[in-house]
Amino acid sequence: MRSSIPRAFASCLALLLAGALASAQDWRGTGRIEGVVQDESGQPIVDATINALCAERGGGTTIKSDKKGRFVLGGVVACNWAFDVEAAGYETRKISIRLPSESARMQPSKLTLKKSGGASASPELQEAAAKADAAYKEGRFADARAEYEKLLALRPDLAPTIYQQIGFSYVQEKQFAKAVESLEKVLATDPGNAAVRAIAAQAALEGKMIDKAKSLLSALDESQVQSADVFFNMGINFFNAGDVQEAIGYFGKAIAKDPTHVDAYYRRALSYLGQGKSAEAKADLQKVVELSPDSEMGAAAKKALEQLK
């Protein structure tokens, strides 16, 4: 028989638990991925643009290759990083590189680009690309978008990548409706892009567009999701948007992907408490204590279990 607790008590207990939880959506960490961008003959490609995205943590960055074609993506979390590698006169290449842990030491990846067969980039194109990248890195997102629009007029074939960057710039400014609009243009030509679909869904949730987020997620191929954190972050976003039942479902998906995901058990327990479902909350809190007894989260779970007796 399911036991229950007063909702007022559950709310207080949920607030107690929430105080011990840190955000897990930041893509910055201590990990490092190195690589070399080269042409088909093995010659380095200078000043290639590498757009790196960690969908699991909802963010990423843009870097450039140096005079020897080398690049370093430093200060990042363990993640399945999606790279879009671009250079004037070459076909854009998409690749995923998994950083298994922040302490991992990986051999530099060689990213080979094929000639596009088109004319060399014009000075106007090069200038717009340089200005767009500089403005984005400096946080001048409106200026970056203006330059991306110039790029779009010059190279409509690069529309998916350009709209992706425009969408990310809107996310940075918390203009979530416009971010979703831009990212949906990427999905119109690349509907199977799970990374962009996840970011678009998160932006929709941040903008309280719950139905739009659900629509985007309905087409997500979950078999492409490599990390439980993607589901966990969706749960966080649904929880923050007030859709607790949907949040519980995504925390469950995170646990199914990784049965040792302490944060997912913890957050699901908090969600259950908000619904007055003490039996389910107890089971998850006990799992938190079992998996992480000495952590701050484990200590909070122990206190909560004592109050639920």
N, C-alpha and C positions, 0 to 999 in steps of 0.2 A: 504494500500500500504506500502510495506516494505521500511523503510528509510535506508540510508547507510551513512557511514562516511569515509573519506579518510583512507586508511590502515596505513599510516604513523602516523596519529593522533591516530588511534586505538592502534598502537603499543606503543606509548608514554603513553597513558592512561593505557594500560595494565601493563606497568612497574610501574606506579604510584600505581596501585592497588596491585601489587605483593609485594611491599615493606611492606605492612601492614599485610601480611599473614605469620603465623608461621607454622612450620611443625607439622603435626598431626600423624606422623608415629612412634613416640617413645612409647614403651610399658611401660616405667617407670612412676610411679606416686606415690600416697600416700596410695593406697589401700592395703588390707591385706586379705589373705585367709589362714586359718589354717586347719589342718587335722591330722588324725591318720591313720597309715598303720598297719593293723592287719591281723592275719590269721583267719581261719574259726572258731576257738575256742575262738576268742577274744583276743588272746595274741599279744602283740606288735611285729612288725617286725622291727628289727634294721637295719639301714644303707640301707634302700630301696632307690632306685633312682627314683626321680620324675622329669620327663621332662615336663615342662610347656610351652605351646605355645599360644600366642595371635595372631592369624592370622590377626585380624582386624588391628593390629599395626605393623605387620611384624617382630615379634621377640619373644623371650622368654628366659628361663633360666633353669638350672638344679639344683635341691637341693636334700638333703638327709634327711631321717628320723633319729631322735635321739635315745637314749637308751630306750625311752618309746614309740617309734614308731611315735612320733610327728614330724610334719614339719610345717614351716611357709613360705608362699610365700608373702614376704613383698615388699613395694615400687613399686606397680604395678598399672596400670590404670584399670578402670572399663572395663570389657571385658568378652567375653565368652571364658574362659580359657580351653584349651584342655590339659589333663594330660595323660601321659603314665607312669604307675607305675610299676617298675620292682624290683625284688629281687631274689637272687639265690635260686633255688629250687621251685619257684612259677611261675604260669602263669602270663604273663604281662596283666595288666588291663588298659583299656582305658576309660576315663570318662571326661565329660565336667562339669565345675562348673562356673556358671554365677555370676560375681561380678557386681551387678547392679549399684553401685556408689562407689566412693573412700571413702565415709564416712560411707558406710554400715558396720554393725557389724553382722557377720554371725556366727552361731554355727559351731564348728569344724566338718568337714566332716570325716566320717569313711570310709576308703577305705579297703575293705576286699579282700585279695588275696587267690586264691586256690592253693593247692599244685600241682606242675607240674607232679609229679609221677616219675620224673627222678632222677638221682643221684645228690648228693650235688655238689655244684660248686667246682671245683678244685682250689687249691691255684693259679695256673697259670691264671685261668679265673678271680678270684677275684683280682689278681694283675693288670691284663690288664684293668679291669673295673675301678679300683681305679686310675690308671695312666691316663686313658683316661679322666675321669671326672676332675681330677686335672689339666691336661694340658688345657682342654677346658676353665675352669674357669679362668685360669691364662693367657688366650689369646695365648697359644702356640698351635695354631691350627694344624700345620703340625705334631707335636708330638702327638696330640690327635688323628689325623687320623691314624697314625701308630699303636696306641694302639687299635683303633676301628677295624682295619684290623685284628689284632690278635684275637679280640673278634669274628669277623666274621668267622674266621677259626675254632674257638672252639665251637661257637654256631650259626650255619647257620640258625637255626630256629628264631633267633632274627634279621635276615637281615633287615626287614622293619625299625625297630627302629634304628639299627646301621647306615643304609644308611641315615636315617633322620638326625642323628647327624652329619654325614660326610657332608651332604648337607648344614646344618646350618653353619658348620665350614667354608665351601667355601664362603658362603654368607658373613660371617664376614670379610673374606679377599678380598671380592669383586671379587672373581673368579666365575663370574656368570654362565658361560657356564658349568663349572664343577659342580656347585651347582645344576643346572637344571638336569644334567645327573644323579646325585645321587638321587635327589628327584623323578625323574621319575621311578627309581627302586622301590621306596616305592609305587608309584601309580600303578606299574605293578601288585603288589599283593593286593593292597587296593585302587582300582580306585575311590571308593566313599569317600575317605578321603579329605573332602572339605578344611580342614585347610592346609594340605600339598600342595594341588593343588593350593591354593591361594598364598602360599609362593613361590612355583615354578614359577608361572606366574609373580609374582613381580620380582623375580630374573631374569627371561627372559627379562622383560622390562628394568631392570637396565642394563642388558648387551646388550641392543639395539636389542634383538632378538624378534621383534614385532610379526612376523608370528608364532613363537613358543609359545609366550604368548597367542595369540588368539586361537591357537590350544588347549592349556591347558584349557583355559577358556570356550571353546566350550563344554567341558564335565563337567563343574562345575554345580552341582545341586544347583541352586540359592535358592531353597526352604530351603536349610540347612543354608543359610546365615542369621544369627540372627541380625546382626548389620549393619546399613547403612555405617559404617566406612570402611567395607570391600570394598564396591563399590566405596566409596569416594577415598580410597587409590589407587584403580585400576585407577580411573580417573586421579589422580595425576601422577601416573607412565606413563600412556599413554600420558599425556600432556608433561611431561618431555622428553619422547621419540620422541615427535614431531608429534604424531597422535592425532591432536586436535579433529577431528570428533569423534573418538572412546572415547576420554576423555569426551566429552559432553554427550555421551550416558551413561557412567558410573556415571557421576555426576547426570544425570537424574534418574538412578536407586537408587542412594543414597537418592534423594529427594522423590522418590516413597515410599521407605522404611521408611523414616523419613521426613515428610513435614516441620519440623522445623530445618532441618540441614543447618544452616547458612553458614558454610564453603562451602557446595556443591553449594548453590546458588551463592556465591561469586566467586568461581572458574569457574563455568559455565559462569557467566557474563564475566569474564576475557577471557575465551575461545571464547565466541561470539564476543567480541571486536576485538580479533585477526583476526577474519574472516570478520570484517566489518559489523556485524549484530547488528546494534544499537538498534533496536526495542526489540529483544530478550534480549540483555544486559540490557536495561533499566528495563524490567520487573523483571529480577533477582536482579538487584541492588535495586530496590524499595522493593523487598521482604527482602533483607538484612537490609535495614533501618527499615522496619516494625518489624522484629524479634529482631534486636539488635541495636537500635538507638544510644545507648550511648557507644558502643564499638569502638575500633580503626578501626575495619573493617567497622562499620556503618558510621563512620566519613569519611572514604575514599570513601565509596559508595555515600554519599551525595555530595562530591566534584565532583565525576565522573558524577553524574546526572546533576549537574549544567553545566558541560562542554558539556554534550550531548544535552542540550536544543537547 
